[in-house]
Amino acid sequence: MPQTPHIERHFTASETVRDIVIGMSDGLTVPFALAAGLSGAVSSTGIIVIAGLAELAAGSISMGLGGYLAARSDAEHYSGERAREQREVQQMPETEAEETQQILQSYGLTTEQGAVLTNALRQQPDSWVDFMMRFELGMEKPNPRRALISALTIAGAYAAGGFVPLAPYMLLHTPRSGLFMSSLLTIAALAVFGYAKGRFTGAKPLRSGLQTMVIGGLAAAAAFVIARLIA
């Protein structure tokens, strides 16, 4: 009897989703807070749009640069730890072998089974270092293009999110009406964004959407109050 092939589906883009979440959540709340604050201080939507676009450009660059530096720091940290492991494998092979045995035994292997695998790893120093990086330090080799990808993803997500609260001010003629529509669109966008994030990450979509909407709404409200006080 033919069997249906088993297809495993695992989510593997956690870093990209994290970058999108960082950029989009800030993009939805910060420009909204600025536009909302200005709505009570100026009578022209043109001024709000210009100020919002300027903030959007500066925010995208700043967020993207932050993501780039963070990813570069992770890559440098990995390189430093790998160099240290390479030295230890060369200079203290017996100590490293004992650590390897302990790691393997923690996964349920017997002493004899662990010894066989440890001896096999000792014959391949690079693979041994890879094993220790993964199972002793819990570190994965970063993508060499990760810094650039992270920067572009965060910056793009920030810009995309920022246009949502600014769009009503581009279409409507009064700050008050723009603020009303901007508030509705921002809350709705937070809910949709949270729902989509839940679908991609395996979390409950409705719960994720509600959490994102509430948390983002509270952050936007707090930023709105501060902006109004300053304005």
N, C-alpha and C positions, 0 to 999 in steps of 0.2 A: 504494500500500500504506500503510495507516494506521500512524503511528508512535506509540509510547508516549511520552507527554509526559515530559520530563526534569524531575524534581523534586529540587531541591537541599535537603539537610538540613544545616543548620549549627547548632552549639551557640552560643547567644547569651546565656546566663545565667551567664557566668563569675563575675560579681560576687556573685550570689546564692549560687552554689555555694561560693565562697570564704568567704562569711559563715557558711554552714551548716557548712562544715568547721571553721572557727575555733570556733564555738559548740559543735558536737557533740563535737569531739575533747576540748575542755576539760571539757565536761559529763560525759563518760564517765570521765575520769581523776581530776579533782580531788575530786568527792564520793566516789569509790571510795577514794582515798587517805585521806581523812578518816575514812570509816567503817571502813576496815581498821585504821587506827591506833587508833581508839577501841575496836575489838574486843578488843584486847589489854589495855585499861586499865579497861574497865567490864564489868559483868555483866548489864546490862539493854539489850535491843535498843531499848527506848523512848527511852533517852537518845541512842542512835546515830541514831535516826530524827529526833528533834527537832533535834539538832545538824546532821544532814545537810540537813534542810529549810531550816534557817536559813541554812546556807552556800549552798544552791541559790538562795534568794531574793536573798541579797547578791551572789552570783556573777553571776546573770542581770542584775541591775541594773548592776553594774560593767561587765560585758562589753558590754551594750547601750549604755551611756553611752560606752564606748571606741569602739565602732563608729560611734556618732553623731558624735562629735568628729572621728574620722578622716575620715568622709565630708564633714563640713563644711569641714575643712581642705583637702580635695581640691577642693571647689567654689570656695573662696576663692582657691586657687592658680590655678585655671583662669581665674577672673574677672580676676585681676591680670595674668596673661600675655596674655589677650585684649585688655585695655585697652592694654597695651604695644604689641601688634601693630597695634592701631588707630591709635595715635600714629605708629608707623613708616610705615604705609601713607599717612597724611596728610602727614607731614613729610619722609619720605625715599622717595618713590615709585620713584625710579630704582634705588636700592639694593635695595629690595624686589623690583623687577622682575628684577634680575639674580639674586637668590636664587631667585626663582620659575623662571627659566630653568634654573638649575643643577639644581633639583629635577626638573623635567620631563626634562631631558637624562639624569639618572640613571636614568630609567625607559625610556630608549632612544629618546626623541623627538629629531628633528633640531633644529638651531638655528631653522630656518624654522618647523617645526611648533610648537616651544616659543614662538616669538614670537607666533604667531597666538593660542595659548591664553592667553598672558600678557596680551596686549592685550585679550582678551575679559574676563579677570578684572579688569583695571583699570577696566573700565566698571561693575563691580559690586563696590564696596568691601567690602560685608558678606560676599559670597561669597569674595572674595579673602582676607579675614581668616580665614574658615573654612578655606580651603585651606591657609594658612600654619600655622594651629593644628594641622591634621591631619598635614600632610606635612613641615613643618619641625620642629615641636616634638613631634609624635607624641601630641597630646592630643585626646581626645574630649570633647565637651560633656557634663558629668555630668547625670544625671536630677535635677531640682530636688527631688524627693521621696526622693532616694537616702539621705540621712542618716536619715530616719525609718524607711525600709524596712530599712536596714542594722541599725539599733538593734533593731528588732522581730525581725528574722530571727536575729541572733546571740543575743539574749536567749531567744527561743523554742527555738532549737536547743540552747542550754546547758541549759535546763530539761528538755527532752525527753531529752537524753542523761543528765542527772543522775538521773532517776528509775530508770534501768536498774540501776545498782549499789545504789540504796537500796531497791528493791522487795523483795528477799529479806528484808531486815531488818524490813519491815512485815508479812511473812507468817510468818516463822519466829520461834522463841522464844528461841534462844540465839545470842549473837554468833558463836560458832565455826561453827555451821551456816549462819548468814547470810553470813559471810565466804566460805565455800566456794562457795555458790550465787552470791554476788555476783561472785566472781572468774570463774566459768564464764560467767555472763551478760555481763559486761563484755567479755571476750575475744571471745565470739561476736558481740556487738553491733559491736565494732570491725571484725571480719571482714566482716559484712554491710554495714556502713556504707561500708567501703572498696570493696567490690564494687559497690555502688550508685553510689558516686562515680565509679568507672571507667566504668560504663555511660553516665552522663550526660556525662562529659567526653571520651569517645572513647578513653580509655586501656584497656589490657587489664584486664578486670574481675578476673580471678583474681589477677593480679600486684598490682593496686591493693589488693585485699582483703588479700592476704598482707602487703604493705608496711604498710598501716594497722594491721593486727593486731599486727605485730612492733613497730612504732614506738610505737603506743599502749600495748602491753603493757609495753615497756621503760620508758616514761614513768610508767605506773601503778606499776610495781614500784619505780622510784626514789622516787616520791612516797610509796609505802607504807613503804619503809625509813626515810625521813626522818620521816614521821609517827609511826612506832613508836618511833624514837629520842627524839623530842620527848615523846611520851606516856609 
